[in-house]
């Protein structure tokens, strides 16, 4: 009995901790928290049973489900400060959701090893945004992309984010700052983009994994419900703290620390993919 309790306590503590970290990261960086949640789930989900092959898909799908709560909480907190550009969210939404659907369908036809490798490469590329100086700090346009350019960026953002189980905030922030938006407004609006990506992603992963076997205990398709509830419940608490920090601190040091964290995670996930 004591052994069984320990076996359940360890994954629970890990998931709660991941939720706390993910919520703060979502608030301060405008990301959904997937870069924190997915690696944690690779450690936790095997403790809930299931086959090795299913872990990558369940980790990505569960991350998307947790981002729904995290990003909405961050969006509301930023909106109270008047920093969210809802017009951008409205004009980008159809193309993000379309790209999201493409990403989920692609994920359904990719095995766990390839999906893990995609995540590792994506995390490394995203780390460069935090570790390297912003592209000269330059503004290349005073207007957000429109027409076919917007379709390409928003659709690609949705596809890429769905494959990685992230909220897409990093890419959105880069685009908005290059188009003359302040970092604070970019972070705030990116929280909303995370919501647009996470909802269809979570639904899609639940559907494409619905008839799969060998899933961890408590999974609805490729979404693990116990992990979703544990992580989301904690992220609700810390997302507003991250928002407050984003609006009151320069956050340069935090960006560097987070960038280093992403490089480490990319290495670990790459090693996981090789060993599969």
Rosetta blueprint (number, residue, H / E / L):
1 X L
2 X H
3 X H
4 X H
5 X H
6 X H
7 X H
8 X H
9 X H
10 X H
11 X H
12 X H
13 X H
14 X H
15 X H
16 X H
17 X H
18 X H
19 X H
20 X H
21 X H
22 X H
23 X H
24 X H
25 X H
26 X H
27 X H
28 X H
29 X H
30 X L
31 X L
32 X L
33 X L
34 X H
35 X H
36 X H
37 X H
38 X H
39 X H
40 X H
41 X H
42 X H
43 X H
44 X H
45 X H
46 X H
47 X H
48 X H
49 X L
50 X L
51 X L
52 X H
53 X H
54 X H
55 X H
56 X H
57 X H
58 X H
59 X H
60 X H
61 X H
62 X H
63 X H
64 X H
65 X H
66 X H
67 X H
68 X H
69 X H
70 X H
71 X H
72 X H
73 X H
74 X H
75 X H
76 X H
77 X H
78 X H
79 X H
80 X H
81 X L
82 X L
83 X L
84 X L
85 X L
86 X H
87 X H
88 X H
89 X H
90 X H
91 X H
92 X H
93 X H
94 X H
95 X H
96 X H
97 X H
98 X H
99 X H
100 X H
101 X H
102 X H
103 X H
104 X H
105 X H
106 X H
107 X H
108 X H
109 X L
110 X L
111 X L
112 X H
113 X H
114 X H
115 X H
116 X H
117 X H
118 X H
119 X H
120 X H
121 X H
122 X H
123 X H
124 X H
125 X H
126 X H
127 X H
128 X H
129 X H
130 X H
131 X H
132 X L
133 X L
134 X L
135 X H
136 X H
137 X H
138 X L
139 X L
140 X L
141 X L
142 X L
143 X L
144 X L
145 X L
146 X L
147 X H
148 X H
149 X H
150 X H
151 X H
152 X H
153 X H
154 X H
155 X H
156 X H
157 X H
158 X H
159 X H
160 X H
161 X H
162 X H
163 X H
164 X H
165 X L
166 X L
167 X L
168 X L
169 X H
170 X H
171 X H
172 X H
173 X H
174 X H
175 X H
176 X H
177 X H
178 X H
179 X L
180 X L
181 X L
182 X L
183 X H
184 X H
185 X H
186 X H
187 X H
188 X H
189 X H
190 X H
191 X H
192 X H
193 X H
194 X H
195 X H
196 X H
197 X H
198 X H
199 X H
200 X H
201 X H
202 X H
203 X H
204 X H
205 X H
206 X H
207 X H
208 X H
209 X L
210 X L
211 X L
212 X L
213 X L
214 X L
215 X L
216 X L
217 X L
218 X L
219 X E
220 X E
221 X L
222 X L
223 X E
224 X E
225 X H
226 X H
227 X H
228 X H
229 X H
230 X H
231 X H
232 X H
233 X H
234 X H
235 X H
236 X H
237 X H
238 X H
239 X H
240 X H
241 X H
242 X H
243 X H
244 X H
245 X H
246 X H
247 X H
248 X H
249 X L
250 X L
251 X L
252 X H
253 X H
254 X H
255 X H
256 X H
257 X H
258 X H
259 X H
260 X H
261 X H
262 X H
263 X H
264 X H
265 X H
266 X H
267 X H
268 X H
269 X H
270 X H
271 X H
272 X H
273 X H
274 X H
275 X H
276 X L
